[in-house]
């Protein structure tokens, strides 16, 4: 093996968490989500989690059906705000569904 295996080879990396706070937050969020299902036998636990996920997805679908356009409402608001200042931007079409906004003035972000 080369001298630089520790830089690029996955097998040379340690298995401990590199961001323990992220791992901990994920575990806490999951445990809070499954709630009382943790104490049930595995079949009932998995079934409870499945029902929660199905309910959550159904709720999100019903909310999304009320949207007027093809964009998420928050993104739609941002597009409207950007279009108010469209004189400051040069819009280039990349694809049928994709645009690129470039600032006309130097230093624009």
Secondary structure as the mmCIF struct_conf table of DSSP 4:
data_model
#
loop_
_struct_conf.conf_type_id
_struct_conf.id
_struct_conf.beg_label_comp_id
_struct_conf.beg_label_asym_id
_struct_conf.beg_label_seq_id
_struct_conf.end_label_comp_id
_struct_conf.end_label_asym_id
_struct_conf.end_label_seq_id
TURN_TY1_P TURN_TY1_P1 UNK A 3 UNK A 4
HELX_RH_AL_P HELX_RH_AL_P1 UNK A 5 UNK A 8
HELX_RH_3T_P HELX_RH_3T_P1 UNK A 10 UNK A 12
BEND BEND1 UNK A 13 UNK A 13
BEND BEND2 UNK A 16 UNK A 16
BEND BEND3 UNK A 18 UNK A 18
HELX_RH_AL_P HELX_RH_AL_P2 UNK A 20 UNK A 34
HELX_RH_3T_P HELX_RH_3T_P2 UNK A 35 UNK A 39
BEND BEND4 UNK A 40 UNK A 40
HELX_RH_AL_P HELX_RH_AL_P3 UNK A 42 UNK A 65
TURN_TY1_P TURN_TY1_P2 UNK A 66 UNK A 66
BEND BEND5 UNK A 68 UNK A 71
HELX_RH_AL_P HELX_RH_AL_P4 UNK A 73 UNK A 84
TURN_TY1_P TURN_TY1_P3 UNK A 85 UNK A 85
HELX_RH_3T_P HELX_RH_3T_P3 UNK A 86 UNK A 88
STRN STRN1 UNK A 89 UNK A 95
TURN_TY1_P TURN_TY1_P4 UNK A 96 UNK A 97
STRN STRN2 UNK A 98 UNK A 103
BEND BEND6 UNK A 104 UNK A 105
TURN_TY1_P TURN_TY1_P5 UNK A 106 UNK A 107
#
